[in-house]
Amino acid sequence: MSSNLNQSDIKNEIQAALDWRYATKIFNKNKKISDENWNLLEDCLIKAPSSYGLQPWKFLIIKNPKLRQDLRVHTWNQSQVTDASHYVVFLAKQQLDIEHIDKHLARVSDLRGVSSETLTGYRNMMTENLLKSDRFKTIRFWAQRQAYIAMGFLLETASLLQIDACPIEGMSPEEYNKILKLENTGWETIAAVALGYRSDDDKYQSIKKVRFDKSDVIEWI
Ligand SMILES: Cc1cc2nc3c(=O)[nH]c(=O)nc-3n(C[C@H](O)[C@H](O)[C@H](O)COP(=O)(O)O)c2cc1C
């Protein structure tokens, strides 16, 4: 990070963003996220961390208005689906396979200039731990958890850019899978995020944030 950024400015920005963001219910239909900001948000999805770096996720940006309308019907008719500037559906891998692990290792080898032989130990470890142990039975939930990390990154970065967002789980993932033609692809819908700018009509922007007391959720031992 650039060293000429003032630490206290950064802290103030982060605090302000934490207090400013809220799950936006009504978006301004006419205000769009700039390409420059959107590229940054895509970068933050791509750079989110994942277990072993395996990135068992995909992010579908739904641009087509008809598709958005079809999805809205299966999202408790929430207006964010059609009215937000951008709508991202989060997918996770239903199962992990050796092809996916090798795809990742090929990238490691390429980008870091290391031979695949030097990665054999790492490959064996991932194979043992993820494909051959009991964990394999629950790998679908592991993949979903990874995708939620990317969601957190997206929400926080958006707020720092003063871009509004609403994470969305109020949907039928099965219907999404049908509409997005995901059946038998090995990918499944887990959630979505609508992003854009709040409408002045959204009363939720001015109501008090409700959280448990810090002492209820943070414990020092
Ligand atoms: C994974 C997830 C799914 C959510 N699904 C919805 C949703 O479908 N519709 C909605 O309006 N809000 C949804 N929310 C927003 C939460 O209700 C909201 O974050 C929570 O009440 C706290 O309020 P705040 O985010 O405005 O501070 C979801 C939040 C998360 C993290």
The ligand as a MOL file (V3000), in Angstrom:
LIG
                    3D

  0  0  0     0  0            999 V3000
M  V30 BEGIN CTAB
M  V30 COUNTS 31 33 0 0 0
M  V30 BEGIN ATOM
M  V30 1 C -26.1690 -13.5110 3.4710 0
M  V30 2 C -27.1920 -12.4200 3.6260 0
M  V30 3 C -28.4150 -12.5320 3.0190 0
M  V30 4 C -29.3400 -11.4860 3.0930 0
M  V30 5 N -30.5180 -11.5480 2.3810 0
M  V30 6 C -31.2960 -10.4520 2.3110 0
M  V30 7 C -32.4110 -10.4140 1.4250 0
M  V30 8 O -32.7360 -11.3720 0.7340 0
M  V30 9 N -33.1230 -9.2630 1.3600 0
M  V30 10 C -32.8150 -8.1550 2.1060 0
M  V30 11 O -33.4820 -7.1340 1.9750 0
M  V30 12 N -31.7780 -8.1820 2.9640 0
M  V30 13 C -31.0030 -9.2800 3.0620 0
M  V30 14 N -29.9140 -9.2840 3.8960 0
M  V30 15 C -29.6180 -8.0780 4.6790 0
M  V30 16 C -29.7370 -8.2640 6.1820 0
M  V30 17 O -31.0690 -8.3510 6.5370 0
M  V30 18 C -29.0100 -7.0970 6.8330 0
M  V30 19 O -27.6520 -7.1410 6.4750 0
M  V30 20 C -29.1410 -7.1210 8.3600 0
M  V30 21 O -30.4740 -6.9620 8.7420 0
M  V30 22 C -28.2910 -6.0380 9.0050 0
M  V30 23 O -28.6440 -4.7650 8.5230 0
M  V30 24 P -27.6300 -3.8130 7.7650 0
M  V30 25 O -26.8750 -4.6680 6.7780 0
M  V30 26 O -28.5110 -2.8270 7.0720 0
M  V30 27 O -26.7140 -3.2040 8.7620 0
M  V30 28 C -29.0250 -10.3460 3.8570 0
M  V30 29 C -27.7820 -10.2700 4.5150 0
M  V30 30 C -26.8630 -11.2710 4.3850 0
M  V30 31 C -25.5160 -11.1230 5.0290 0
M  V30 END ATOM
M  V30 BEGIN BOND
M  V30 1 1 1 2
M  V30 2 1 2 3
M  V30 3 2 2 30
M  V30 4 2 3 4
M  V30 5 1 4 5
M  V30 6 1 4 28
M  V30 7 2 5 6
M  V30 8 1 6 7
M  V30 9 1 6 13
M  V30 10 2 7 8
M  V30 11 1 7 9
M  V30 12 1 9 10
M  V30 13 2 10 11
M  V30 14 1 10 12
M  V30 15 2 12 13
M  V30 16 1 13 14
M  V30 17 1 14 15
M  V30 18 1 14 28
M  V30 19 1 15 16
M  V30 20 1 16 17
M  V30 21 1 16 18
M  V30 22 1 18 19
M  V30 23 1 18 20
M  V30 24 1 20 21
M  V30 25 1 20 22
M  V30 26 1 22 23
M  V30 27 1 23 24
M  V30 28 2 24 25
M  V30 29 1 24 26
M  V30 30 1 24 27
M  V30 31 2 28 29
M  V30 32 1 29 30
M  V30 33 1 30 31
M  V30 END BOND
M  V30 END CTAB
M  END
